[in-house]
Amino acid sequence: MTAGKNNSRPPSAFRQRDVTRAIRGAVAAGVDIARVEVTNAGTIVIVPAAGATTAGAAAQNGESAETNEWDRL
């Protein structure tokens, strides 16, 4: 018998708390979330809802170009 435990699954690349923090941060920034994607590498991607605007789209819509692009992530 071996002394170590034989795991059939590799360690997780992300944790539930990582996803929760990302979602809470997006909601606090005012982003309407359509879905959240997590890759096998652990990359968390938050996809905004269709009606959400970005700084570039806001400038095209006549809003102030002086707004910070990070304000609307």
N, CA and C of each residue as an Amber inpcrd file, in Angstrom:
protein
   219
   0.8300000  -1.1770000   0.0000000   0.0000000   0.0000000   0.0000000
   0.8760000   1.2420000   0.0000000   0.3810000   2.2470000  -0.6270000
   1.1200000   3.5010000  -0.6530000   0.7120000   4.3560000   0.5300000
   1.6350000   5.1790000   0.9520000   1.3730000   6.0300000   2.1110000
   0.4970000   7.2230000   1.7420000   0.5830000   7.7080000   0.4880000
  -0.1770000   8.8840000   0.0780000  -1.5380000   8.5000000  -0.4840000
  -2.4000000   9.4790000  -0.5410000  -3.7460000   9.2750000  -1.0830000
  -3.7000000   9.4540000  -2.5910000  -4.2980000   8.5630000  -3.3320000
  -4.3150000   8.6290000  -4.7800000  -5.5640000   9.3790000  -5.2290000
  -5.3980000  10.6120000  -5.6580000  -6.5240000  11.4130000  -6.1260000
  -6.7320000  11.1820000  -7.6160000  -7.9460000  10.9320000  -7.9950000
  -8.2440000  10.7280000  -9.4100000  -8.5610000  12.0430000 -10.1050000
  -8.7600000  13.1040000  -9.3480000  -9.1090000  14.3970000  -9.9090000
  -8.0120000  15.4080000  -9.5530000  -7.5450000  16.1970000 -10.5400000
  -6.5230000  17.2020000 -10.2240000  -7.1200000  18.3300000  -9.3850000
  -6.2720000  19.0860000  -8.7210000  -6.7960000  20.1910000  -7.9040000
  -7.5290000  21.2080000  -8.7700000  -8.5320000  21.8220000  -8.2080000
  -9.3550000  22.7890000  -8.9200000  -8.5500000  24.0500000  -9.2270000
  -8.7920000  24.6200000 -10.4120000  -8.1000000  25.8420000 -10.8180000
  -8.7640000  27.0850000 -10.2320000  -9.9660000  26.9440000  -9.7200000
 -10.6670000  28.0760000  -9.1150000 -11.5200000  27.5550000  -7.9740000
 -11.9750000  28.4620000  -7.1570000 -12.8540000  28.1100000  -6.0370000
 -14.1670000  28.8740000  -6.1700000 -15.1780000  28.3750000  -5.5140000
 -16.4870000  29.0230000  -5.5400000 -16.3860000  30.4610000  -5.0560000
 -15.5640000  30.6990000  -4.0560000 -15.4330000  32.0590000  -3.5270000
 -14.8400000  33.0060000  -4.5660000 -13.9970000  32.4930000  -5.4830000
 -13.4580000  33.3330000  -6.5510000 -14.5730000  33.8010000  -7.4870000
 -15.4650000  32.8970000  -7.8310000 -16.5850000  33.2360000  -8.7000000
 -17.5170000  34.2090000  -7.9800000 -17.7810000  33.9630000  -6.7160000
 -18.6560000  34.8330000  -5.9270000 -18.0910000  36.2430000  -5.8550000
 -16.7890000  36.3680000  -5.6300000 -16.1650000  37.6910000  -5.5660000
 -16.2670000  38.4140000  -6.9050000 -16.0530000  37.6920000  -7.9920000
 -16.1390000  38.3080000  -9.3200000 -17.5530000  38.8070000  -9.5970000
 -18.5430000  38.0050000  -9.2410000 -19.9430000  38.3930000  -9.4680000
 -20.3050000  39.5990000  -8.6000000 -19.9250000  39.5590000  -7.3260000
 -20.2280000  40.6810000  -6.4370000 -19.5610000  41.9610000  -6.9190000
 -18.3460000  41.8560000  -7.4250000 -17.6510000  43.0260000  -7.9490000
 -18.3430000  43.6000000  -9.1690000 -18.8010000  42.7250000 -10.0620000
 -19.4990000  43.1840000 -11.2640000 -20.8230000  43.8440000 -10.9010000
 -21.5500000  43.2410000  -9.9810000 -22.8390000  43.8130000  -9.5530000
 -22.6130000  45.1530000  -8.8670000 -21.5690000  45.2550000  -8.0420000
 -21.2660000  46.5230000  -7.3700000 -20.8830000  47.6050000  -8.3700000
 -20.3310000  47.1970000  -9.5110000 -19.9620000  48.1580000 -10.5590000
 -21.1440000  48.5130000 -11.4430000 -22.2940000  47.8850000 -11.1950000
 -23.4910000  48.2080000 -11.9610000 -23.6590000  47.4120000 -13.2360000
 -22.9690000  46.2910000 -13.3530000 -23.0590000  45.4720000 -14.5620000
 -24.2120000  44.4850000 -14.4280000 -25.0750000  44.4450000 -15.4540000
 -26.1170000  43.4220000 -15.5140000 -25.4850000  42.1840000 -16.1430000
 -25.4910000  41.0820000 -15.4220000 -24.7900000  39.8810000 -15.8590000
 -25.7310000  38.9640000 -16.6340000 -25.3030000  38.5760000 -17.8340000
 -26.0600000  37.6110000 -18.6270000 -25.6500000  36.1940000 -18.2290000
 -24.3370000  35.9810000 -18.1090000 -23.8450000  34.6650000 -17.6960000
 -22.4050000  34.7820000 -17.2070000 -21.9520000  33.7490000 -16.5300000
 -20.5830000  33.6710000 -16.0490000 -19.9790000  32.3950000 -16.6210000
 -18.7990000  32.5240000 -17.2210000 -18.1130000  31.3760000 -17.7960000
 -16.8150000  31.1540000 -17.0350000 -16.5020000  29.8840000 -16.7720000
 -15.2500000  29.5290000 -16.1270000 -14.5600000  28.5080000 -17.0220000
 -13.3320000  28.8120000 -17.4450000 -12.5930000  27.9030000 -18.3180000
 -11.9030000  26.8210000 -17.4970000 -11.3730000  25.8280000 -18.1880000
 -10.6410000  24.7570000 -17.5040000  -9.4000000  25.2800000 -16.7960000
  -8.8580000  26.3800000 -17.3000000  -7.6700000  26.9750000 -16.6870000
  -8.0110000  27.8010000 -15.4570000  -9.3020000  28.0310000 -15.2040000
  -9.7180000  28.7930000 -14.0390000 -10.0080000  30.2500000 -14.3290000
  -9.9760000  30.6440000 -15.5960000 -10.2870000  32.0120000 -15.9630000
 -11.7830000  32.2490000 -15.8160000 -12.1550000  33.3140000 -15.1100000
 -13.5590000  33.6500000 -14.8940000 -13.9220000  34.7830000 -15.8370000
 -14.9340000  34.5610000 -16.6790000 -15.3790000  35.5620000 -17.6430000
 -16.8210000  35.9130000 -17.3150000 -17.0860000  37.1950000 -17.0950000
 -18.4390000  37.6590000 -16.8380000 -18.9510000  38.3150000 -18.1090000
 -20.0340000  37.7850000 -18.6450000 -20.6210000  38.3080000 -19.8750000
 -21.7810000  39.2120000 -19.4960000 -21.6920000  40.5040000 -19.8690000
 -22.7700000  41.4340000 -19.5210000 -24.0340000  41.1610000 -20.3230000
 -25.1620000  41.5920000 -19.7870000 -26.4450000  41.4310000 -20.4710000
 -26.4480000  42.2560000 -21.7500000 -27.3430000  41.9360000 -22.6600000
 -27.3910000  42.5740000 -23.9720000 -27.6130000  44.0770000 -23.8750000
 -28.3420000  44.5550000 -22.8950000 -28.6330000  45.9740000 -22.7720000
 -27.5360000  46.7710000 -22.1030000 -26.4930000  46.1100000 -21.5920000
 -25.4220000  46.8130000 -20.8860000 -24.5880000  47.6090000 -21.8670000
 -24.1380000  48.7810000 -21.4320000 -23.3110000  49.6200000 -22.2920000
 -21.8890000  49.6480000 -21.7800000 -20.9710000  49.8580000 -22.6890000
 -19.5660000  50.0260000 -22.3220000 -19.1930000  51.4780000 -22.5510000
 -18.0040000  51.8760000 -22.1530000 -17.5870000  53.2700000 -22.3070000
 -17.5450000  53.6640000 -23.7770000 -17.0990000  52.7770000 -24.6490000
 -17.0580000  53.0750000 -26.0710000 -18.4460000  53.2790000 -26.6410000
 -19.3810000  52.4470000 -26.2630000 -20.7570000  52.5920000 -26.7350000
 -21.4020000  53.8320000 -26.1330000 -21.0310000  54.1710000 -24.9080000
 -21.5850000  55.3540000 -24.2690000 -21.1620000  56.6140000 -25.0080000
 -19.9170000  56.6510000 -25.4720000 -19.4370000  57.8140000 -26.2110000
 -20.1840000  57.9500000 -27.5360000 -20.5010000  56.8250000 -28.1570000
 -21.2530000  56.8550000 -29.4120000 -22.6970000  57.2900000 -29.1870000
 -23.2060000  57.0600000 -28.0030000 -24.5870000  57.4150000 -27.6860000
 -24.7160000  58.8590000 -27.2240000 -23.6370000  59.6200000 -27.2880000
 -23.6940000  61.0280000 -26.9250000 -23.3800000  61.3090000 -25.4670000
 -23.0070000  60.2920000 -24.7030000 -22.6340000  60.5300000 -23.3180000
 -21.2290000  61.1240000 -23.2800000 -20.8600000  61.6430000 -22.1590000
 -19.5670000  62.2900000 -22.0010000 -18.4230000  61.3480000 -22.3220000
 -17.4930000  61.7930000 -23.1380000 -16.3160000  60.9960000 -23.4650000
 -15.3130000  61.0170000 -22.3240000 -15.5410000  61.8780000 -21.3160000
 -14.6340000  61.9860000 -20.1970000 -14.8910000  60.9320000 -19.1220000
 -15.9180000  60.1320000 -19.2760000 -16.1750000  59.0940000 -18.2720000
 -15.0800000  58.0560000 -18.3320000 -14.7730000  57.5100000 -17.2290000
 -13.7380000  56.5060000 -17.1230000 -14.2870000  55.1760000 -17.6220000
 -13.5600000  54.5230000 -18.5370000 -14.0360000  53.2610000 -19.0920000
 -14.1900000  52.1750000 -18.0250000 -13.4540000  52.3000000 -16.9260000
 -13.5360000  51.2950000 -15.8670000 -14.7710000  51.4670000 -14.9870000
 -15.4530000  52.5990000 -15.1200000 -16.6620000  52.8290000 -14.3280000
 -17.8160000  51.9470000 -14.7790000 -17.7700000  51.4420000 -15.9860000
 -18.8890000  50.6770000 -16.5380000 -18.5130000  49.2530000 -16.8940000
 -17.6640000  48.6210000 -16.1450000 -17.2970000  47.2300000 -16.4490000
 -18.3220000  46.2720000 -15.9780000
